Amino acid sequence: MAFIQGFLAQLRREEEGQGLAEYALILALIAIVAIIALIFLGTQVSGILSTVGASV
């Protein structure tokens, strides 16, 4: 019985680690998408911010 409880506890710990890995992958994907968007839209965003800064 103790073996089964230990095995189930081990499974729960592995699932927590798996969840952390999934969150890390999602965050990495979001970061990659944000970097790519800034590369392609950087000049447009810079122009908009310059216009806003000049008007203030």
For each residue, the residues with C-beta under 8 A, 3 or more apart:
1: 4 5
2: 5 6
3: 6 7
4: 1 7 8
5: 1 2 8 9
6: 2 3 9 10
7: 3 4 10 11
8: 4 5 11 12
9: 5 6 12 13
10: 6 7 13 14
11: 7 8 14 15
12: 8 9 15 16
13: 9 10 16 17
14: 10 11 17 18
15: 11 12 18 19
16: 12 13 19 20
17: 13 14 20 21
18: 14 15 21 22
19: 15 16 22 23
20: 16 17 23 24
21: 17 18 24 25
22: 18 19 25 26
23: 19 20 26 27
24: 20 21 27 28
25: 21 22 28 29
26: 22 23 29 30
27: 23 24 30 31
28: 24 25 31 32
29: 25 26 32 33
30: 26 27 33 34
31: 27 28 34 35
32: 28 29 35 36
33: 29 30 36 37
34: 30 31 37 38
35: 31 32 38 39
36: 32 33 39 40
37: 33 34 40 41
38: 34 35 41 42 45
39: 35 36 42
40: 36 37
41: 37 38 44 45
42: 38 39 45 46
43: 46 47
44: 41 47 48
45: 38 41 42 48 49
46: 42 43 49 50
47: 43 44 50 51
48: 44 45 51 52
49: 45 46 52 53
50: 46 47 53 54
51: 47 48 54 55
52: 48 49 55 56
53: 49 50 56
54: 50 51
55: 51 52
56: 52 53
